[in-house]
């Protein structure tokens, strides 16, 4: 089993659905009706994307993005 990597995933709420992407994995996105569904789908999309890179002998992207909540006056 290969070592686990942790990638930052951004989940955004739209007017009628949720979308998700990882800044470290360009082009890897998911959409769904609920937050829980989109979290499952982006995990599957990342796994599928990384498997494809491995099969083609390409380097896996290193996790490098991070996030922070910043408070500002209202």
mmCIF file of the N, C-alpha and C atoms, coordinates in Angstrom:
data_MODEL
# 
_entry.id   MODEL 
# 
loop_
_atom_site.group_PDB 
_atom_site.id 
_atom_site.type_symbol 
_atom_site.label_atom_id 
_atom_site.label_alt_id 
_atom_site.label_comp_id 
_atom_site.label_asym_id 
_atom_site.label_entity_id 
_atom_site.label_seq_id 
_atom_site.pdbx_PDB_ins_code 
_atom_site.Cartn_x 
_atom_site.Cartn_y 
_atom_site.Cartn_z 
_atom_site.occupancy 
_atom_site.B_iso_or_equiv 
_atom_site.pdbx_formal_charge 
_atom_site.auth_seq_id 
_atom_site.auth_comp_id 
_atom_site.auth_asym_id 
_atom_site.auth_atom_id 
_atom_site.pdbx_PDB_model_num 
ATOM 1   N N  . UNK A 1 1  ? 0.843   -1.188 0.000   1.00 0.00 ? 1  UNK A N  1 
ATOM 2   C CA . UNK A 1 1  ? 0.000   0.000  0.000   1.00 0.00 ? 1  UNK A CA 1 
ATOM 3   C C  . UNK A 1 1  ? 0.888   1.251  0.000   1.00 0.00 ? 1  UNK A C  1 
ATOM 4   N N  . UNK A 1 2  ? 0.579   2.188  -0.868  1.00 0.00 ? 2  UNK A N  1 
ATOM 5   C CA . UNK A 1 2  ? 1.389   3.402  -0.950  1.00 0.00 ? 2  UNK A CA 1 
ATOM 6   C C  . UNK A 1 2  ? 1.057   4.346  0.207   1.00 0.00 ? 2  UNK A C  1 
ATOM 7   N N  . UNK A 1 3  ? 2.002   5.211  0.547   1.00 0.00 ? 3  UNK A N  1 
ATOM 8   C CA . UNK A 1 3  ? 1.763   6.150  1.656   1.00 0.00 ? 3  UNK A CA 1 
ATOM 9   C C  . UNK A 1 3  ? 0.609   7.102  1.330   1.00 0.00 ? 3  UNK A C  1 
ATOM 10  N N  . UNK A 1 4  ? -0.056  7.537  2.353   1.00 0.00 ? 4  UNK A N  1 
ATOM 11  C CA . UNK A 1 4  ? -1.181  8.465  2.172   1.00 0.00 ? 4  UNK A CA 1 
ATOM 12  C C  . UNK A 1 4  ? -0.674  9.893  2.020   1.00 0.00 ? 4  UNK A C  1 
ATOM 13  N N  . UNK A 1 5  ? -1.390  10.646 1.225   1.00 0.00 ? 5  UNK A N  1 
ATOM 14  C CA . UNK A 1 5  ? -1.101  12.071 1.058   1.00 0.00 ? 5  UNK A CA 1 
ATOM 15  C C  . UNK A 1 5  ? -2.354  12.838 1.435   1.00 0.00 ? 5  UNK A C  1 
ATOM 16  N N  . UNK A 1 6  ? -2.181  14.023 1.919   1.00 0.00 ? 6  UNK A N  1 
ATOM 17  C CA . UNK A 1 6  ? -3.316  14.866 2.271   1.00 0.00 ? 6  UNK A CA 1 
ATOM 18  C C  . UNK A 1 6  ? -3.314  16.086 1.359   1.00 0.00 ? 6  UNK A C  1 
ATOM 19  N N  . UNK A 1 7  ? -4.396  16.236 0.611   1.00 0.00 ? 7  UNK A N  1 
ATOM 20  C CA . UNK A 1 7  ? -4.544  17.364 -0.299  1.00 0.00 ? 7  UNK A CA 1 
ATOM 21  C C  . UNK A 1 7  ? -5.638  18.295 0.210   1.00 0.00 ? 7  UNK A C  1 
ATOM 22  N N  . UNK A 1 8  ? -5.378  19.581 0.124   1.00 0.00 ? 8  UNK A N  1 
ATOM 23  C CA . UNK A 1 8  ? -6.400  20.570 0.456   1.00 0.00 ? 8  UNK A CA 1 
ATOM 24  C C  . UNK A 1 8  ? -7.506  20.481 -0.593  1.00 0.00 ? 8  UNK A C  1 
ATOM 25  N N  . UNK A 1 9  ? -8.752  20.463 -0.139  1.00 0.00 ? 9  UNK A N  1 
ATOM 26  C CA . UNK A 1 9  ? -9.908  20.464 -1.030  1.00 0.00 ? 9  UNK A CA 1 
ATOM 27  C C  . UNK A 1 9  ? -10.771 21.671 -0.671  1.00 0.00 ? 9  UNK A C  1 
ATOM 28  N N  . UNK A 1 10 ? -11.135 22.439 -1.671  1.00 0.00 ? 10 UNK A N  1 
ATOM 29  C CA . UNK A 1 10 ? -12.015 23.586 -1.501  1.00 0.00 ? 10 UNK A CA 1 
ATOM 30  C C  . UNK A 1 10 ? -13.420 23.156 -1.904  1.00 0.00 ? 10 UNK A C  1 
ATOM 31  N N  . UNK A 1 11 ? -14.376 23.354 -1.012  1.00 0.00 ? 11 UNK A N  1 
ATOM 32  C CA . UNK A 1 11 ? -15.781 23.049 -1.303  1.00 0.00 ? 11 UNK A CA 1 
ATOM 33  C C  . UNK A 1 11 ? -16.543 24.366 -1.299  1.00 0.00 ? 11 UNK A C  1 
ATOM 34  N N  . UNK A 1 12 ? -17.255 24.613 -2.393  1.00 0.00 ? 12 UNK A N  1 
ATOM 35  C CA . UNK A 1 12 ? -18.024 25.852 -2.540  1.00 0.00 ? 12 UNK A CA 1 
ATOM 36  C C  . UNK A 1 12 ? -19.495 25.536 -2.739  1.00 0.00 ? 12 UNK A C  1 
ATOM 37  N N  . UNK A 1 13 ? -20.346 26.332 -2.118  1.00 0.00 ? 13 UNK A N  1 
ATOM 38  C CA . UNK A 1 13 ? -21.796 26.172 -2.272  1.00 0.00 ? 13 UNK A CA 1 
ATOM 39  C C  . UNK A 1 13 ? -22.261 27.085 -3.390  1.00 0.00 ? 13 UNK A C  1 
ATOM 40  N N  . UNK A 1 14 ? -22.940 26.502 -4.358  1.00 0.00 ? 14 UNK A N  1 
ATOM 41  C CA . UNK A 1 14 ? -23.526 27.273 -5.444  1.00 0.00 ? 14 UNK A CA 1 
ATOM 42  C C  . UNK A 1 14 ? -25.005 27.489 -5.179  1.00 0.00 ? 14 UNK A C  1 
ATOM 43  N N  . UNK A 1 15 ? -25.703 28.020 -6.155  1.00 0.00 ? 15 UNK A N  1 
ATOM 44  C CA . UNK A 1 15 ? -27.130 28.283 -6.018  1.00 0.00 ? 15 UNK A CA 1 
ATOM 45  C C  . UNK A 1 15 ? -27.928 26.997 -5.828  1.00 0.00 ? 15 UNK A C  1 
ATOM 46  N N  . UNK A 1 16 ? -27.526 25.931 -6.522  1.00 0.00 ? 16 UNK A N  1 
ATOM 47  C CA . UNK A 1 16 ? -28.285 24.673 -6.445  1.00 0.00 ? 16 UNK A CA 1 
ATOM 48  C C  . UNK A 1 16 ? -27.444 23.437 -6.166  1.00 0.00 ? 16 UNK A C  1 
ATOM 49  N N  . UNK A 1 17 ? -26.146 23.610 -5.983  1.00 0.00 ? 17 UNK A N  1 
ATOM 50  C CA . UNK A 1 17 ? -25.301 22.446 -5.735  1.00 0.00 ? 17 UNK A CA 1 
ATOM 51  C C  . UNK A 1 17 ? -24.014 22.855 -5.030  1.00 0.00 ? 17 UNK A C  1 
ATOM 52  N N  . UNK A 1 18 ? -23.149 21.892 -4.836  1.00 0.00 ? 18 UNK A N  1 
ATOM 53  C CA . UNK A 1 18 ? -21.821 22.120 -4.273  1.00 0.00 ? 18 UNK A CA 1 
ATOM 54  C C  . UNK A 1 18 ? -20.797 21.707 -5.315  1.00 0.00 ? 18 UNK A C  1 
ATOM 55  N N  . UNK A 1 19 ? -19.657 22.369 -5.298  1.00 0.00 ? 19 UNK A N  1 
ATOM 56  C CA . UNK A 1 19 ? -18.553 21.968 -6.155  1.00 0.00 ? 19 UNK A CA 1 
ATOM 57  C C  . UNK A 1 19 ? -17.302 21.868 -5.287  1.00 0.00 ? 19 UNK A C  1 
ATOM 58  N N  . UNK A 1 20 ? -16.348 21.075 -5.756  1.00 0.00 ? 20 UNK A N  1 
ATOM 59  C CA . UNK A 1 20 ? -15.114 20.882 -5.005  1.00 0.00 ? 20 UNK A CA 1 
ATOM 60  C C  . UNK A 1 20 ? -13.949 20.726 -5.967  1.00 0.00 ? 20 UNK A C  1 
ATOM 61  N N  . UNK A 1 21 ? -12.773 21.185 -5.514  1.00 0.00 ? 21 UNK A N  1 
ATOM 62  C CA . UNK A 1 21 ? -11.547 21.019 -6.295  1.00 0.00 ? 21 UNK A CA 1 
ATOM 63  C C  . UNK A 1 21 ? -10.357 21.066 -5.343  1.00 0.00 ? 21 UNK A C  1 
ATOM 64  N N  . UNK A 1 22 ? -9.228  20.593 -5.818  1.00 0.00 ? 22 UNK A N  1 
ATOM 65  C CA . UNK A 1 22 ? -7.992  20.677 -5.062  1.00 0.00 ? 22 UNK A CA 1 
ATOM 66  C C  . UNK A 1 22 ? -7.016  21.555 -5.833  1.00 0.00 ? 22 UNK A C  1 
ATOM 67  N N  . UNK A 1 23 ? -6.515  22.627 -5.200  1.00 0.00 ? 23 UNK A N  1 
ATOM 68  C CA . UNK A 1 23 ? -5.565  23.506 -5.903  1.00 0.00 ? 23 UNK A CA 1 
ATOM 69  C C  . UNK A 1 23 ? -4.291  22.776 -6.354  1.00 0.00 ? 23 UNK A C  1 
ATOM 70  N N  . UNK A 1 24 ? -3.943  21.695 -5.687  1.00 0.00 ? 24 UNK A N  1 
ATOM 71  C CA . UNK A 1 24 ? -2.720  20.961 -6.030  1.00 0.00 ? 24 UNK A CA 1 
ATOM 72  C C  . UNK A 1 24 ? -2.916  19.956 -7.160  1.00 0.00 ? 24 UNK A C  1 
ATOM 73  N N  . UNK A 1 25 ? -4.172  19.749 -7.585  1.00 0.00 ? 25 UNK A N  1 
ATOM 74  C CA . UNK A 1 25 ? -4.449  18.776 -8.644  1.00 0.00 ? 25 UNK A CA 1 
ATOM 75  C C  . UNK A 1 25 ? -5.314  19.461 -9.700  1.00 0.00 ? 25 UNK A C  1 
ATOM 76  N N  . UNK A 1 26 ? -4.714  20.257 -10.572 1.00 0.00 ? 26 UNK A N  1 
ATOM 77  C CA . UNK A 1 26 ? -5.477  21.000 -11.577 1.00 0.00 ? 26 UNK A CA 1 
ATOM 78  C C  . UNK A 1 26 ? -6.372  20.090 -12.419 1.00 0.00 ? 26 UNK A C  1 
ATOM 79  N N  . UNK A 1 27 ? -7.601  20.546 -12.639 1.00 0.00 ? 27 UNK A N  1 
ATOM 80  C CA . UNK A 1 27 ? -8.540  19.818 -13.474 1.00 0.00 ? 27 UNK A CA 1 
ATOM 81  C C  . UNK A 1 27 ? -9.324  18.743 -12.755 1.00 0.00 ? 27 UNK A C  1 
ATOM 82  N N  . UNK A 1 28 ? -9.012  18.476 -11.513 1.00 0.00 ? 28 UNK A N  1 
ATOM 83  C CA . UNK A 1 28 ? -9.702  17.440 -10.751 1.00 0.00 ? 28 UNK A CA 1 
ATOM 84  C C  . UNK A 1 28 ? -10.816 18.122 -9.948  1.00 0.00 ? 28 UNK A C  1 
ATOM 85  N N  . UNK A 1 29 ? -12.062 17.917 -10.393 1.00 0.00 ? 29 UNK A N  1 
ATOM 86  C CA . UNK A 1 29 ? -13.201 18.597 -9.773  1.00 0.00 ? 29 UNK A CA 1 
ATOM 87  C C  . UNK A 1 29 ? -14.338 17.615 -9.540  1.00 0.00 ? 29 UNK A C  1 
ATOM 88  N N  . UNK A 1 30 ? -15.311 18.047 -8.741  1.00 0.00 ? 30 UNK A N  1 
ATOM 89  C CA . UNK A 1 30 ? -16.516 17.251 -8.510  1.00 0.00 ? 30 UNK A CA 1 
ATOM 90  C C  . UNK A 1 30 ? -17.664 18.197 -8.208  1.00 0.00 ? 30 UNK A C  1 
ATOM 91  N N  . UNK A 1 31 ? -18.876 17.751 -8.509  1.00 0.00 ? 31 UNK A N  1 
ATOM 92  C CA . UNK A 1 31 ? -20.080 18.499 -8.153  1.00 0.00 ? 31 UNK A CA 1 
ATOM 93  C C  . UNK A 1 31 ? -21.104 17.510 -7.604  1.00 0.00 ? 31 UNK A C  1 
ATOM 94  N N  . UNK A 1 32 ? -22.019 18.022 -6.780  1.00 0.00 ? 32 UNK A N  1 
ATOM 95  C CA . UNK A 1 32 ? -23.075 17.185 -6.210  1.00 0.00 ? 32 UNK A CA 1 
ATOM 96  C C  . UNK A 1 32 ? -24.123 18.080 -5.572  1.00 0.00 ? 32 UNK A C  1 
ATOM 97  N N  . UNK A 1 33 ? -25.251 17.479 -5.233  1.00 0.00 ? 33 UNK A N  1 
ATOM 98  C CA . UNK A 1 33 ? -26.333 18.238 -4.591  1.00 0.00 ? 33 UNK A CA 1 
ATOM 99  C C  . UNK A 1 33 ? -26.042 18.601 -3.149  1.00 0.00 ? 33 UNK A C  1 
ATOM 100 N N  . UNK A 1 34 ? -25.327 17.715 -2.429  1.00 0.00 ? 34 UNK A N  1 
ATOM 101 C CA . UNK A 1 34 ? -25.061 17.968 -1.013  1.00 0.00 ? 34 UNK A CA 1 
ATOM 102 C C  . UNK A 1 34 ? -23.563 18.048 -0.745  1.00 0.00 ? 34 UNK A C  1 
ATOM 103 N N  . UNK A 1 35 ? -23.234 18.634 0.401   1.00 0.00 ? 35 UNK A N  1 
ATOM 104 C CA . UNK A 1 35 ? -21.835 18.749 0.798   1.00 0.00 ? 35 UNK A CA 1 
ATOM 105 C C  . UNK A 1 35 ? -21.230 17.356 1.007   1.00 0.00 ? 35 UNK A C  1 
ATOM 106 N N  . UNK A 1 36 ? -21.973 16.463 1.645   1.00 0.00 ? 36 UNK A N  1 
ATOM 107 C CA . UNK A 1 36 ? -21.468 15.106 1.884   1.00 0.00 ? 36 UNK A CA 1 
ATOM 108 C C  . UNK A 1 36 ? -21.205 14.377 0.569   1.00 0.00 ? 36 UNK A C  1 
ATOM 109 N N  . UNK A 1 37 ? -22.107 14.530 -0.396  1.00 0.00 ? 37 UNK A N  1 
ATOM 110 C CA . UNK A 1 37 ? -21.919 13.877 -1.698  1.00 0.00 ? 37 UNK A CA 1 
ATOM 111 C C  . UNK A 1 37 ? -20.701 14.421 -2.416  1.00 0.00 ? 37 UNK A C  1 
ATOM 112 N N  . UNK A 1 38 ? -20.517 15.734 -2.387  1.00 0.00 ? 38 UNK A N  1 
ATOM 113 C CA . UNK A 1 38 ? -19.379 16.304 -3.112  1.00 0.00 ? 38 UNK A CA 1 
ATOM 114 C C  . UNK A 1 38 ? -18.065 15.907 -2.442  1.00 0.00 ? 38 UNK A C  1 
ATOM 115 N N  . UNK A 1 39 ? -18.066 15.764 -1.126  1.00 0.00 ? 39 UNK A N  1 
ATOM 116 C CA . UNK A 1 39 ? -16.852 15.317 -0.430  1.00 0.00 ? 39 UNK A CA 1 
ATOM 117 C C  . UNK A 1 39 ? -16.487 13.900 -0.867  1.00 0.00 ? 39 UNK A C  1 
ATOM 118 N N  . UNK A 1 40 ? -17.484 13.024 -0.966  1.00 0.00 ? 40 UNK A N  1 
ATOM 119 C CA . UNK A 1 40 ? -17.222 11.653 -1.440  1.00 0.00 ? 40 UNK A CA 1 
ATOM 120 C C  . UNK A 1 40 ? -16.739 11.663 -2.890  1.00 0.00 ? 40 UNK A C  1 
ATOM 121 N N  . UNK A 1 41 ? -17.388 12.461 -3.706  1.00 0.00 ? 41 UNK A N  1 
ATOM 122 C CA . UNK A 1 41 ? -17.032 12.485 -5.133  1.00 0.00 ? 41 UNK A CA 1 
ATOM 123 C C  . UNK A 1 41 ? -15.645 13.057 -5.393  1.00 0.00 ? 41 UNK A C  1 
ATOM 124 N N  . UNK A 1 42 ? -15.245 14.091 -4.650  1.00 0.00 ? 42 UNK A N  1 
ATOM 125 C CA . UNK A 1 42 ? -13.905 14.648 -4.879  1.00 0.00 ? 42 UNK A CA 1 
ATOM 126 C C  . UNK A 1 42 ? -12.847 13.660 -4.402  1.00 0.00 ? 42 UNK A C  1 
ATOM 127 N N  . UNK A 1 43 ? -13.124 12.939 -3.323  1.00 0.00 ? 43 UNK A N  1 
ATOM 128 C CA . UNK A 1 43 ? -12.181 11.912 -2.860  1.00 0.00 ? 43 UNK A CA 1 
ATOM 129 C C  . UNK A 1 43 ? -12.008 10.848 -3.952  1.00 0.00 ? 43 UNK A C  1 
ATOM 130 N N  . UNK A 1 44 ? -13.110 10.412 -4.547  1.00 0.00 ? 44 UNK A N  1 
ATOM 131 C CA . UNK A 1 44 ? -13.054 9.424  -5.632  1.00 0.00 ? 44 UNK A CA 1 
ATOM 132 C C  . UNK A 1 44 ? -12.330 9.993  -6.847  1.00 0.00 ? 44 UNK A C  1 
ATOM 133 N N  . UNK A 1 45 ? -12.598 11.250 -7.180  1.00 0.00 ? 45 UNK A N  1 
ATOM 134 C CA . UNK A 1 45 ? -11.957 11.882 -8.338  1.00 0.00 ? 45 UNK A CA 1 
ATOM 135 C C  . UNK A 1 45 ? -10.449 11.991 -8.136  1.00 0.00 ? 45 UNK A C  1 
ATOM 136 N N  . UNK A 1 46 ? -10.032 12.361 -6.933  1.00 0.00 ? 46 UNK A N  1 
ATOM 137 C CA . UNK A 1 46 ? -8.595  12.463 -6.646  1.00 0.00 ? 46 UNK A CA 1 
ATOM 138 C C  . UNK A 1 46 ? -7.955  11.082 -6.740  1.00 0.00 ? 46 UNK A C  1 
ATOM 139 N N  . UNK A 1 47 ? -8.577  10.082 -6.144  1.00 0.00 ? 47 UNK A N  1 
ATOM 140 C CA . UNK A 1 47 ? -8.036  8.719  -6.193  1.00 0.00 ? 47 UNK A CA 1 
ATOM 141 C C  . UNK A 1 47 ? -7.894  8.259  -7.652  1.00 0.00 ? 47 UNK A C  1 
ATOM 142 N N  . UNK A 1 48 ? -8.935  8.468  -8.459  1.00 0.00 ? 48 UNK A N  1 
ATOM 143 C CA . UNK A 1 48 ? -8.913  8.083  -9.868  1.00 0.00 ? 48 UNK A CA 1 
ATOM 144 C C  . UNK A 1 48 ? -7.806  8.821  -10.625 1.00 0.00 ? 48 UNK A C  1 
ATOM 145 N N  . UNK A 1 49 ? -7.684  10.119 -10.384 1.00 0.00 ? 49 UNK A N  1 
ATOM 146 C CA . UNK A 1 49 ? -6.672  10.945 -11.046 1.00 0.00 ? 49 UNK A CA 1 
ATOM 147 C C  . UNK A 1 49 ? -5.259  10.440 -10.704 1.00 0.00 ? 49 UNK A C  1 
ATOM 148 N N  . UNK A 1 50 ? -5.012  10.187 -9.423  1.00 0.00 ? 50 UNK A N  1 
ATOM 149 C CA . UNK A 1 50 ? -3.686  9.729  -9.008  1.00 0.00 ? 50 UNK A CA 1 
ATOM 150 C C  . UNK A 1 50 ? -3.373  8.342  -9.569  1.00 0.00 ? 50 UNK A C  1 
ATOM 151 N N  . UNK A 1 51 ? -4.372  7.471  -9.625  1.00 0.00 ? 51 UNK A N  1 
ATOM 152 C CA . UNK A 1 51 ? -4.160  6.143  -10.228 1.00 0.00 ? 51 UNK A CA 1 
ATOM 153 C C  . UNK A 1 51 ? -3.754  6.274  -11.693 1.00 0.00 ? 51 UNK A C  1 
ATOM 154 N N  . UNK A 1 52 ? -4.390  7.188  -12.406 1.00 0.00 ? 52 UNK A N  1 
ATOM 155 C CA . UNK A 1 52 ? -4.039  7.420  -13.807 1.00 0.00 ? 52 UNK A CA 1 
ATOM 156 C C  . UNK A 1 52 ? -2.613  7.918  -13.963 1.00 0.00 ? 52 UNK A C  1 
ATOM 157 N N  . UNK A 1 53 ? -2.205  8.827  -13.097 1.00 0.00 ? 53 UNK A N  1 
ATOM 158 C CA . UNK A 1 53 ? -0.823  9.314  -13.146 1.00 0.00 ? 53 UNK A CA 1 
ATOM 159 C C  . UNK A 1 53 ? 0.159   8.175  -12.896 1.00 0.00 ? 53 UNK A C  1 
ATOM 160 N N  . UNK A 1 54 ? -0.128  7.344  -11.885 1.00 0.00 ? 54 UNK A N  1 
ATOM 161 C CA . UNK A 1 54 ? 0.754   6.204  -11.581 1.00 0.00 ? 54 UNK A CA 1 
ATOM 162 C C  . UNK A 1 54 ? 0.852   5.257  -12.782 1.00 0.00 ? 54 UNK A C  1 
ATOM 163 N N  . UNK A 1 55 ? -0.290  4.936  -13.390 1.00 0.00 ? 55 UNK A N  1 
ATOM 164 C CA . UNK A 1 55 ? -0.298  4.014  -14.535 1.00 0.00 ? 55 UNK A CA 1 
ATOM 165 C C  . UNK A 1 55 ? 0.546   4.527  -15.686 1.00 0.00 ? 55 UNK A C  1 
ATOM 166 N N  . UNK A 1 56 ? 0.583   5.831  -15.861 1.00 0.00 ? 56 UNK A N  1 
ATOM 167 C CA . UNK A 1 56 ? 1.357   6.420  -16.953 1.00 0.00 ? 56 UNK A CA 1 
ATOM 168 C C  . UNK A 1 56 ? 2.782   6.774  -16.548 1.00 0.00 ? 56 UNK A C  1 
ATOM 169 N N  . UNK A 1 57 ? 3.167   6.392  -15.326 1.00 0.00 ? 57 UNK A N  1 
ATOM 170 C CA . UNK A 1 57 ? 4.533   6.636  -14.867 1.00 0.00 ? 57 UNK A CA 1 
ATOM 171 C C  . UNK A 1 57 ? 4.836   8.092  -14.588 1.00 0.00 ? 57 UNK A C  1 
ATOM 172 N N  . UNK A 1 58 ? 3.807   8.879  -14.333 1.00 0.00 ? 58 UNK A N  1 
ATOM 173 C CA . UNK A 1 58 ? 4.006   10.305 -14.069 1.00 0.00 ? 58 UNK A CA 1 
ATOM 174 C C  . UNK A 1 58 ? 4.099   10.557 -12.572 1.00 0.00 ? 58 UNK A C  1 
ATOM 175 N N  . UNK A 1 59 ? 4.786   11.614 -12.211 1.00 0.00 ? 59 UNK A N  1 
ATOM 176 C CA . UNK A 1 59 ? 4.948   11.978 -10.801 1.00 0.00 ? 59 UNK A CA 1 
ATOM 177 C C  . UNK A 1 59 ? 3.621   12.451 -10.218 1.00 0.00 ? 59 UNK A C  1 
ATOM 178 N N  . UNK A 1 60 ? 3.372   12.065 -8.990  1.00 0.00 ? 60 UNK A N  1 
ATOM 179 C CA . UNK A 1 60 ? 2.178   12.535 -8.288  1.00 0.00 ? 60 UNK A CA 1 
ATOM 180 C C  . UNK A 1 60 ? 2.429   13.950 -7.784  1.00 0.00 ? 60 UNK A C  1 
ATOM 181 N N  . UNK A 1 61 ? 1.425   14.816 -7.850  1.00 0.00 ? 61 UNK A N  1 
ATOM 182 C CA . UNK A 1 61 ? 1.609   16.175 -7.349  1.00 0.00 ? 61 UNK A CA 1 
ATOM 183 C C  . UNK A 1 61 ? 1.818   16.160 -5.833  1.00 0.00 ? 61 UNK A C  1 
ATOM 184 N N  . UNK A 1 62 ? 2.762   16.956 -5.394  1.00 0.00 ? 62 UNK A N  1 
ATOM 185 C CA . UNK A 1 62 ? 2.998   17.061 -3.958  1.00 0.00 ? 62 UNK A CA 1 
ATOM 186 C C  . UNK A 1 62 ? 1.967   17.996 -3.341  1.00 0.00 ? 62 UNK A C  1 
ATOM 187 N N  . UNK A 1 63 ? 1.406   17.619 -2.213  1.00 0.00 ? 63 UNK A N  1 
ATOM 188 C CA . UNK A 1 63 ? 0.487   18.531 -1.529  1.00 0.00 ? 63 UNK A CA 1 
ATOM 189 C C  . UNK A 1 63 ? 1.271   19.754 -1.047  1.00 0.00 ? 63 UNK A C  1 
ATOM 190 N N  . UNK A 1 64 ? 0.847   20.934 -1.444  1.00 0.00 ? 64 UNK A N  1 
ATOM 191 C CA . UNK A 1 64 ? 1.572   22.139 -1.030  1.00 0.00 ? 64 UNK A CA 1 
ATOM 192 C C  . UNK A 1 64 ? 0.642   23.275 -0.617  1.00 0.00 ? 64 UNK A C  1 
ATOM 193 N N  . UNK A 1 65 ? -0.645  23.168 -0.921  1.00 0.00 ? 65 UNK A N  1 
ATOM 194 C CA . UNK A 1 65 ? -1.579  24.234 -0.573  1.00 0.00 ? 65 UNK A CA 1 
ATOM 195 C C  . UNK A 1 65 ? -2.012  24.109 0.872   1.00 0.00 ? 65 UNK A C  1 
ATOM 196 N N  . UNK A 1 66 ? -2.360  25.235 1.444   1.00 0.00 ? 66 UNK A N  1 
ATOM 197 C CA . UNK A 1 66 ? -2.920  25.251 2.802   1.00 0.00 ? 66 UNK A CA 1 
ATOM 198 C C  . UNK A 1 66 ? -4.005  26.317 2.849   1.00 0.00 ? 66 UNK A C  1 
ATOM 199 N N  . UNK A 1 67 ? -4.761  26.318 3.921   1.00 0.00 ? 67 UNK A N  1 
ATOM 200 C CA . UNK A 1 67 ? -5.838  27.294 4.067   1.00 0.00 ? 67 UNK A CA 1 
ATOM 201 C C  . UNK A 1 67 ? -5.840  27.826 5.481   1.00 0.00 ? 67 UNK A C  1 
ATOM 202 N N  . UNK A 1 68 ? -6.392  28.987 5.613   1.00 0.00 ? 68 UNK A N  1 
ATOM 203 C CA . UNK A 1 68 ? -6.507  29.609 6.923   1.00 0.00 ? 68 UNK A CA 1 
ATOM 204 C C  . UNK A 1 68 ? -7.744  30.492 6.934   1.00 0.00 ? 68 UNK A C  1 
ATOM 205 N N  . UNK A 1 69 ? -8.440  30.509 8.039   1.00 0.00 ? 69 UNK A N  1 
ATOM 206 C CA . UNK A 1 69 ? -9.591  31.400 8.212   1.00 0.00 ? 69 UNK A CA 1 
ATOM 207 C C  . UNK A 1 69 ? -9.059  32.716 8.768   1.00 0.00 ? 69 UNK A C  1 
ATOM 208 N N  . UNK A 1 70 ? -9.420  33.801 8.127   1.00 0.00 ? 70 UNK A N  1 
ATOM 209 C CA . UNK A 1 70 ? -8.993  35.133 8.549   1.00 0.00 ? 70 UNK A CA 1 
ATOM 210 C C  . UNK A 1 70 ? -10.225 35.920 8.988   1.00 0.00 ? 70 UNK A C  1 
ATOM 211 N N  . UNK A 1 71 ? -10.219 36.437 10.197  1.00 0.00 ? 71 UNK A N  1 
ATOM 212 C CA . UNK A 1 71 ? -11.333 37.258 10.677  1.00 0.00 ? 71 UNK A CA 1 
ATOM 213 C C  . UNK A 1 71 ? -11.101 38.713 10.304  1.00 0.00 ? 71 UNK A C  1 
ATOM 214 N N  . UNK A 1 72 ? -12.162 39.343 9.855   1.00 0.00 ? 72 UNK A N  1 
ATOM 215 C CA . UNK A 1 72 ? -12.110 40.784 9.552   1.00 0.00 ? 72 UNK A CA 1 
ATOM 216 C C  . UNK A 1 72 ? -13.356 41.430 10.170  1.00 0.00 ? 72 UNK A C  1 
ATOM 217 N N  . UNK A 1 73 ? -13.286 42.713 10.498  1.00 0.00 ? 73 UNK A N  1 
ATOM 218 C CA . UNK A 1 73 ? -14.472 43.379 11.043  1.00 0.00 ? 73 UNK A CA 1 
ATOM 219 C C  . UNK A 1 73 ? -15.602 43.368 10.026  1.00 0.00 ? 73 UNK A C  1 
ATOM 220 N N  . UNK A 1 74 ? -16.821 43.221 10.501  1.00 0.00 ? 74 UNK A N  1 
ATOM 221 C CA . UNK A 1 74 ? -17.992 43.209 9.612   1.00 0.00 ? 74 UNK A CA 1 
ATOM 222 C C  . UNK A 1 74 ? -18.350 44.614 9.168   1.00 0.00 ? 74 UNK A C  1 
# 
